[in-house]
Amino acid sequence: MATYQGHKNWNQWNVALWISNDEPLYREAVRVYRMCSTVDGAARLLQAYLPERTPDGARYSIAAVRAALVGLEIER
């Protein structure tokens, strides 16, 4: 099974790329992650603020946003 730069699939890789490389989006992800008690809660809250898709067309699904947050390794 192929992986995408260590991610499960292209969608999760693309979402992680946008969240970690777009500075305003990254700052919002860090803020939301730190104020929530769980990664799942942070992913749901962050996803509610995001558009449906990245500029490249990847869907900001809960699974993709959650994987991106886990990959950021943010300290609480």
N, CA and C atoms as a LAMMPS dump frame, in Angstrom:
ITEM: TIMESTEP
0
ITEM: NUMBER OF ATOMS
228
ITEM: BOX BOUNDS ff ff ff
-5.0000000000000000e+02 5.0000000000000000e+02
-5.0000000000000000e+02 5.0000000000000000e+02
-5.0000000000000000e+02 5.0000000000000000e+02
ITEM: ATOMS id mol type element x y z
1 1 1 N 0.836 -1.173 0
2 1 2 C 0 0 0
3 1 3 C 0.889 1.248 0
4 2 1 N 0.637 2.145 -0.912
5 2 2 C 1.422 3.371 -1.021
6 2 3 C 1.045 4.351 0.081
7 3 1 N 2.042 5.088 0.552
8 3 2 C 1.773 6.166 1.493
9 3 3 C 2.209 7.474 0.85
10 4 1 N 1.746 8.545 1.384
11 4 2 C 2.037 9.871 0.861
12 4 3 C 2.808 10.65 1.916
13 5 1 N 4.142 10.658 1.77
14 5 2 C 5.006 11.35 2.716
15 5 3 C 4.673 10.955 4.157
16 6 1 N 4.41 9.677 4.371
17 6 2 C 4.107 9.17 5.705
18 6 3 C 2.644 9.255 6.104
19 7 1 N 1.799 9.795 5.241
20 7 2 C 0.366 9.901 5.528
21 7 3 C -0.384 8.758 4.865
22 8 1 N -1.555 8.465 5.395
23 8 2 C -2.365 7.339 4.931
24 8 3 C -2.767 7.465 3.462
25 9 1 N -3.101 8.671 3.023
26 9 2 C -3.537 8.866 1.633
27 9 3 C -3.277 10.309 1.214
28 10 1 N -3.528 10.591 -0.057
29 10 2 C -3.279 11.919 -0.604
30 10 3 C -4.089 12.988 0.112
31 11 1 N -5.33 12.709 0.424
32 11 2 C -6.192 13.69 1.079
33 11 3 C -5.612 14.107 2.424
34 12 1 N -5.225 13.135 3.24
35 12 2 C -4.671 13.466 4.553
36 12 3 C -3.344 14.207 4.413
37 13 1 N -2.526 13.822 3.453
38 13 2 C -1.261 14.51 3.212
39 13 3 C -1.511 15.965 2.814
40 14 1 N -2.46 16.19 1.918
41 14 2 C -2.736 17.526 1.419
42 14 3 C -3.278 18.424 2.526
43 15 1 N -4.204 17.907 3.314
44 15 2 C -4.758 18.688 4.433
45 15 3 C -3.654 19.019 5.436
46 16 1 N -2.809 18.06 5.769
47 16 2 C -1.703 18.305 6.694
48 16 3 C -0.745 19.349 6.125
49 17 1 N -0.511 19.294 4.844
50 17 2 C 0.365 20.262 4.19
51 17 3 C -0.184 21.676 4.335
52 18 1 N -1.468 21.847 4.096
53 18 2 C -2.08 23.176 4.216
54 18 3 C -2.103 23.651 5.648
55 19 1 N -2.485 22.789 6.578
56 19 2 C -2.571 23.21 7.975
57 19 3 C -1.19 23.548 8.537
58 20 1 N -0.184 22.821 8.143
59 20 2 C 1.142 23.08 8.71
60 20 3 C 1.919 24.166 7.985
61 21 1 N 1.519 24.546 6.767
62 21 2 C 2.301 25.518 5.998
63 21 3 C 1.617 26.858 5.744
64 22 1 N 0.34 26.957 6.028
65 22 2 C -0.348 28.241 5.904
66 22 3 C -0.337 28.87 7.297
67 23 1 N 0.427 29.954 7.481
68 23 2 C 0.653 30.473 8.832
69 23 3 C -0.613 30.816 9.601
70 24 1 N -1.58 31.549 9.025
71 24 2 C -2.8 31.826 9.794
72 24 3 C -3.566 30.546 10.163
73 25 1 N -3.596 29.605 9.248
74 25 2 C -4.283 28.337 9.513
75 25 3 C -3.536 27.547 10.586
76 26 1 N -2.224 27.541 10.517
77 26 2 C -1.419 26.856 11.522
78 26 3 C -1.662 27.457 12.911
79 27 1 N -1.652 28.776 12.996
80 27 2 C -1.872 29.435 14.288
81 27 3 C -3.252 29.1 14.856
82 28 1 N -4.254 29.062 13.978
83 28 2 C -5.604 28.704 14.427
84 28 3 C -5.647 27.254 14.892
85 29 1 N -4.973 26.367 14.169
86 29 2 C -4.931 24.953 14.556
87 29 3 C -4.29 24.794 15.929
88 30 1 N -3.2 25.504 16.172
89 30 2 C -2.528 25.437 17.473
90 30 3 C -3.444 25.975 18.566
91 31 1 N -4.088 27.099 18.315
92 31 2 C -4.99 27.702 19.304
93 31 3 C -6.134 26.75 19.661
94 32 1 N -6.765 26.177 18.648
95 32 2 C -7.89 25.259 18.871
96 32 3 C -7.418 24.003 19.591
97 33 1 N -6.284 23.462 19.171
98 33 2 C -5.755 22.25 19.801
99 33 3 C -5.504 22.472 21.293
100 34 1 N -4.931 23.616 21.618
101 34 2 C -4.594 23.896 23.022
102 34 3 C -5.818 24.146 23.887
103 35 1 N -6.904 24.618 23.303
104 35 2 C -8.083 24.9 24.133
105 35 3 C -9.018 23.699 24.272
106 36 1 N -8.82 22.665 23.473
107 36 2 C -9.678 21.473 23.554
108 36 3 C -9.009 20.394 24.391
109 37 1 N -9.819 19.557 25.001
110 37 2 C -9.274 18.512 25.86
111 37 3 C -8.89 17.246 25.099
112 38 1 N -9.403 17.099 23.88
113 38 2 C -9.06 15.919 23.075
114 38 3 C -8.705 16.328 21.646
115 39 1 N -7.961 15.483 20.974
116 39 2 C -7.622 15.73 19.57
117 39 3 C -8.893 15.674 18.72
118 40 1 N -9.785 14.737 19.034
119 40 2 C -11.032 14.632 18.27
120 40 3 C -11.869 15.9 18.401
121 41 1 N -11.946 16.438 19.599
122 41 2 C -12.686 17.676 19.812
123 41 3 C -12.061 18.832 19.053
124 42 1 N -10.748 18.9 19.069
125 42 2 C -10.046 19.963 18.34
126 42 3 C -10.273 19.82 16.84
127 43 1 N -10.233 18.597 16.339
128 43 2 C -10.44 18.368 14.906
129 43 3 C -11.843 18.789 14.483
130 44 1 N -12.832 18.453 15.283
131 44 2 C -14.216 18.839 14.962
132 44 3 C -14.404 20.354 14.99
133 45 1 N -13.823 20.993 15.99
134 45 2 C -13.948 22.437 16.097
135 45 3 C -13.22 23.142 14.947
136 46 1 N -12.014 22.71 14.659
137 46 2 C -11.25 23.319 13.568
138 46 3 C -11.939 23.093 12.228
139 47 1 N -12.466 21.896 12.017
140 47 2 C -13.131 21.59 10.756
141 47 3 C -14.341 22.486 10.532
142 48 1 N -15.005 22.885 11.608
143 48 2 C -16.171 23.757 11.487
144 48 3 C -15.8 25.134 10.937
145 49 1 N -14.565 25.565 11.157
146 49 2 C -14.094 26.862 10.664
147 49 3 C -13.567 26.809 9.231
148 50 1 N -13.2 25.621 8.799
149 50 2 C -12.537 25.484 7.499
150 50 3 C -13.525 25.444 6.344
151 51 1 N -13.07 25.82 5.152
152 51 2 C -13.924 25.618 3.982
153 51 3 C -14.06 24.116 3.718
154 52 1 N -14.843 23.746 2.764
155 52 2 C -15.051 22.32 2.48
156 52 3 C -13.777 21.641 1.971
157 53 1 N -12.997 22.374 1.184
158 53 2 C -11.813 21.787 0.551
159 53 3 C -10.607 22.722 0.623
160 54 1 N -9.434 22.122 0.513
161 54 2 C -8.207 22.914 0.406
162 54 3 C -8.174 23.556 -0.979
163 55 1 N -7.302 24.532 -1.193
164 55 2 C -7.181 25.105 -2.541
165 55 3 C -6.808 24.074 -3.614
166 56 1 N -6.224 22.946 -3.189
167 56 2 C -5.873 21.876 -4.125
168 56 3 C -7.002 20.877 -4.34
169 57 1 N -8.087 21.031 -3.613
170 57 2 C -9.241 20.16 -3.799
171 57 3 C -9.388 19.023 -2.805
172 58 1 N -8.5 18.928 -1.819
173 58 2 C -8.63 17.871 -0.81
174 58 3 C -9.717 18.269 0.187
175 59 1 N -10.517 17.302 0.612
176 59 2 C -11.606 17.577 1.542
177 59 3 C -11.069 17.662 2.968
178 60 1 N -11.475 18.692 3.681
179 60 2 C -11.131 18.837 5.092
180 60 3 C -12.031 17.913 5.915
181 61 1 N -11.812 16.621 5.794
182 61 2 C -12.608 15.654 6.56
183 61 3 C -12.112 15.628 7.999
184 62 1 N -12.929 15.114 8.881
185 62 2 C -12.534 14.983 10.29
186 62 3 C -11.262 14.148 10.405
187 63 1 N -11.212 13.031 9.682
188 63 2 C -10.036 12.152 9.746
189 63 3 C -8.78 12.873 9.268
190 64 1 N -8.896 13.651 8.207
191 64 2 C -7.737 14.359 7.673
192 64 3 C -7.282 15.468 8.612
193 65 1 N -8.22 16.206 9.177
194 65 2 C -7.875 17.282 10.106
195 65 3 C -7.269 16.693 11.38
196 66 1 N -7.848 15.595 11.863
197 66 2 C -7.316 14.947 13.064
198 66 3 C -5.886 14.47 12.826
199 67 1 N -5.646 13.825 11.691
200 67 2 C -4.304 13.342 11.362
201 67 3 C -3.318 14.508 11.268
202 68 1 N -3.764 15.612 10.71
203 68 2 C -2.896 16.788 10.607
204 68 3 C -2.532 17.322 11.992
205 69 1 N -3.505 17.381 12.894
206 69 2 C -3.25 17.865 14.251
207 69 3 C -2.295 16.953 14.99
208 70 1 N -2.48 15.663 14.849
209 70 2 C -1.589 14.7 15.504
210 70 3 C -0.166 14.876 14.962
211 71 1 N -0.069 15.103 13.662
212 71 2 C 1.241 15.278 13.043
213 71 3 C 1.964 16.545 13.444
214 72 1 N 1.244 17.538 13.915
215 72 2 C 1.871 18.79 14.32
216 72 3 C 2.633 18.669 15.634
217 73 1 N 2.288 17.685 16.449
218 73 2 C 2.934 17.448 17.747
219 73 3 C 2.982 18.721 18.58
220 74 1 N 1.83 19.308 18.791
221 74 2 C 1.691 20.552 19.535
222 74 3 C 1.728 20.254 21.037
223 75 1 N 2.478 21.043 21.758
224 75 2 C 2.492 20.902 23.218
225 75 3 C 1.299 21.645 23.8
226 76 1 N 0.676 21.07 24.794
227 76 2 C -0.473 21.709 25.459
228 76 3 C -0.004 22.656 26.523
